[in-house]
Amino acid sequence: MSVDESHLPSYALCSPDQVERYRKQTEEGRWNLLSHEVFWRERYDYLKTKGYLLRPRFQPGWRPSWLGTNRDPTFCEDSICSMISKVIDATRLSDGTRVMLKSVSRSDNEIPIARLLSRDSVLKDPTNHCVPIFEAIEDAHDRSKAILVMKYLRPFDDPELRTIGEVVDFISQTLEGLCFIHRQGVAHRDCAAANIMMDGEPLFPKGHHPVQLDYLEDGVHDAPYLTRQDHPVKYYFIDFGLSSCFDPGVVPLAIGTKGRDKEPPELDDRQPYNPFPLDIFILGNLYRKEFVQKYYGLEFLSPLVSSMTHEDPLRRPTAQAAFDMFREIQAGLSESTLRWRLRSRNESVPERVVYDTVAVAREGIYKIKRMIV
């Protein structure tokens, strides 16, 4: 049966020689499932009975869609590998919503802590920036594991933040979220950049592929996106695999050096430390590395960052004190400052001139529109 390829762009099609080469590569196993993908293929049918559908690539007996066609495998959705072990996207069959599935050990703290932070009484709290957990499914193939079903998110900086105001909003939301987490008696212990994500739905009106984030769900066409300035997003903390929960009145102590940020001075495998100031350091270090050190014009954040990353944990502010300090800083920023573009410290002089000119023109248009309205 012939396949209609008329809707495909020319770059997604191959010459006869390329078709034959790709056929041989496919037979040789170039696009076979990776070992951690096989894990999910084995659970495809089971997850479907639970109401969650994996992408075609993971269906048992999958046959690559490009065989017998002129399509370049690179631009076939089912050639796209899932690159993160233990985590995969899926579609909830009841309403078509995309979700993320994560395989976790039933003996870890992650399940009870995730449930604590997603319980009904706090799920709608606007200060709750923890990824919502919809349910935990028993893993029928391995009774020692469970599969967490959670809200689908994408990296907080993809697409990149573009204005000072967007950075300010990110810091406001993450400090607010850390205050919430600490009020629940939970220390995250790994709240580094990779574990903060966003609900990108407001930015992508036509959606996007869950792995090839710059493309539409077909894996072929570029995914257009909007700006945070006009379409605000919400940021979320994820991955509570290293987190600790403490009852009221219990002295919070932990040990361990695991985590993405290796710079906190208190990390130790033998000497106990308070994990709450650790969260403050990690988040402050994120602000320093991802923003203050990368862009001009964010020097107003330096006092906050210095305070949060103090070598002595006892001299760091609590989450609430850091949030209060930030709000005082935020109150002193003008609207025009918040709308101004982020200027990379790696920009060349010609780039700076061009980008500043565009930014000035955009600000002028904004003011004219305000006057008309």
ABEGO torsion letter per residue (X at the ends): XBBBAAABBAAABBBAAAAAAAAAAAAAGAABBBAAAAAAAAAAAAAAAAGBBBBAAABBGBBBAABGBABBAAABAAABBBABBGBBBBBBAAAGBBBBBBBBBAABAAAAAAAAAABAAAAABAABABBBBABBBBBAABAABBBBBBBBBBBAAOBBBABAAAAAAAAAAAAAAAAAAAAAGBBAGAABAAABBBBAAAABAAEBBAABAABBAAGABBBBBBBAAABBBBBBBBGAAABBBBBBGBBBBBBEABEABAABAABBAABBBBAAAAAAAAAAAAAAAAAAAABBGAAAAAAAAAAAABABAAABBBAAAAAAAAAAAAAABBAAAAABBBBBAABBAAAAAAAAAAAAAAAAAAAAAAAAX
